[in-house]
C-alpha cells in the first residue's frame, strides 16, 4: 500500500508542478541590436532554387522586403493610427478590420471566407506584448524591438496594406531568405544554436523551466555578443534577419480550395528542422499565436 | 570454430534465436538513432553522436533519412512476426526455411545498407542493396502466403473448439493467410510511389501534405500505405497472440470470420484512396476496422475470462479483488491483451475523435500542431505493437517467478506511462494555450523519457543477459535451439 501511496504522491506532485502558473510578464533582457526595423533591401529579379528539391524558379521582377519582422513598436503605431482613423474597430475582446473575402471553391474541408470584419489581434491576451487602455495602445516595456506576434493573417495583411505594402508570396519570401545558391538556411548550409531562436536554442530570453522560449529582438543574431552570449551573423544573402526562427512569418498566397494561409521560417517554439527555408506550416487566417509574426514587401 | 558454428546455428536457424537477433538489431538501431531527435537533440547529444560516428546529416535529406529509418525498423518487426507465424503454424519445412532465409537476409540488407546510405552519405550502390533487401522481404511474403494456403487438406482441422468450415478448413489459418496476402499487396502499394518519388529524390512525408485538398494518386498511396501497414502489423500480432494463448471456443468462432472480413474490407478501403472510390474510402475503412477490432475484443474477453478462471480455481467464493489478482497474476499473458485495450484510448479513440471533430477543432490549429498529433498517433501504435512482441518474447525465453513479474509489469507500466503522456501531449491544445504550456510539456517529456528510457534499460538488461548466455556452454540458448516449434508452447 505504501508503494502505491508513494506513486500517487509522486504523480500528484508532478501534476501540481505542471499546473504551476507561468509568469508571462517575467522581466525581459533589453538589448539594442543595431539593426534598423525600418530598413528595406532589394531582391533583384532572376532565377533561384526553390523548395527542398531546389527547383530552378524565376521571379522576373525586383522587389523590396523588410530587413526584419514587423516589430511590436511598429504594429502598435499602426493600431493607434488605424483606431484613430476608423480603419480598425474594437469588437468584444478583439481589434478587427475589414476583409473583402475570398472566392469560394467548395474544396474539401474548405471554409468560406466571406466579406466581413475579422480579428487582427486579440485584446486581453496575456501573451500579447502590448497594452490597451481603452483608447490607446502602448508597448510592454522591453518588447519594442521584438517581432509582433499574436497577430492573425488578417492583421498581418492589414498592416502591410495600410502602408501600401503587401505580404510576400511564399516564393518571394523564400528567395529573400536563401538567395540563389540553394542553401538550407539563410546564413548557409548548417545550423548552430546561436544562429537563430528556436526550441531549446539556449538564448538569453529562454527559460525552459518556466515560460519556455520567448522572442528575441529583431536582428539579434548579427554576430554581436550580448552579456557574454555570442551570436553568429545570420543574415540572409540579401541582408535580411530572422528569416529562420524567432517567429513564423505569414505569407500572402491564397490557394484555390483552401482557406489555410501559409507561413514560413519556423519559430522559437519549433525544432531546428522547421527552420529550413523550404518548410511550410499553415493555419486558418484567424489564427494567432505567440510564435507567429510577419514582414512586408513592396514593389518599386 | 565449433563454438561459432553452434551459436550461428542457434541465432540464425532456430525460431527463438532469429527473434533474438531481430530484437537486438532493433534495440541497437533504436538506441543509436533515437539519440538524433527529441530530447537527445535538445540536450546536445545529437551533435556528439554525429561527430563520433561521422554521420552526414544534410538538411535537405532529413525526410529521406526518416523514411529509410522507419522502414529499417519496420522490416525487422515484420521479420519477427514472420518467425512467430512460421513457428506457430504448421507448414512444409521447405517453405518455413525458405521464408526465414529470405526475410532474414532481406531485413539485414535493408537495415545495414539502408541506414549507411541514409546517414553516412549517399553511396548509390548501398541504396540498390537496400532496395534488393526490400525485394527479398516481398518475395518472402509471397512464399509465406503460399505456405499458409488454408485449403491444403494437410491443414484441415477436426477439433470443433476452433473456428472451421464444415469441411474442416481452419478459419484461423485463413485469417493469417488473408493478413499475409493483404500485407504483400499493400507493400506494393507503398513500393510504387516509393520508387517514383525515390527516383526523383522528392520524398514526401504524409504528415506534411494532409491538409492539401488535391493530392496526387501516388501521394494518396503513401498515406494509405503507412496506415494499412501499421494496421496489418497490428492484426498479425493479434492473431499471433491469439494462437499463443490457444484462443478457441465460441468467441474464436465469431472472431476469426470477423477478422478476415475486417482485414479485407479495411484493405479495400485503404487501396480505395488511390482510386475514384476515394470520397467514400474512409467509410469503407471504418466498416472494415469495426469487425477487425471486434475480433480483437473477443480475444481479450476470452483471455481475461480464462486467466480469471485459472487464477480462482479452488477458491470456493472468490471476491472481486481475488478475480482482479488472478487476472494480473501473469503480466506476460495479461499484458498483450491489456495493451490492445489500452491502444483504444491512445490510438483508436483519438483517431476517431480526430475524424469526427477534424474541421471544428484540429484543423483550426496550425499544421505544425496537427503534425504532432499525427506522428504521435503513429508512433504510439507502432510502439504498442513492439511492447506486445516484447511481452510474448519474455514468455518465449522462459522468464519465471519474480523476474517474469518485474519484466512484464515493467514493460506494461513504463510503456503505458509514456504512451498516455504522448497522448496528452498530442491533445494539449484542447486544454492549454501555447503561451503557458511549458511546465506541462516539461513534465510530459519527463514521463515519456522516463517510461521509454527505463523500458529500453529493461530491454538492454535482457539483451546483455542473452549475450552473456551465448558464451556459456550450456546456456539457455542450447535449450532454445531445440524449441523451434512454438506451437508446442501455446498457453
Interface residues (C-beta under 8 A of the other chain):
Chain A: X14 X15 X17 X18 X19 X20 X21 X22 X24 X52 X53 X54 X107 X108 X109 X110 X111 X125 X126 X127 X184 X185 X189 X190 X191 X199 X200 X208 X209 X210 X211 X212 X248 X257 X258 X260 X263 X269 X270 X271 X272 X273 X274 X276 X280 X281 X282 X283 X284 X287 X289 X290 X291 X292
Chain B: X37 X41 X42 X58 X59 X60 X62 X63 X200 X201 X202 X208 X211 X212 X213 X214 X358 X359 X363 X364 X365 X366 X367 X368 X433 X434 X435 X436 X437 X438 X439 X440 X441 X442 X443 X444 X446 X447
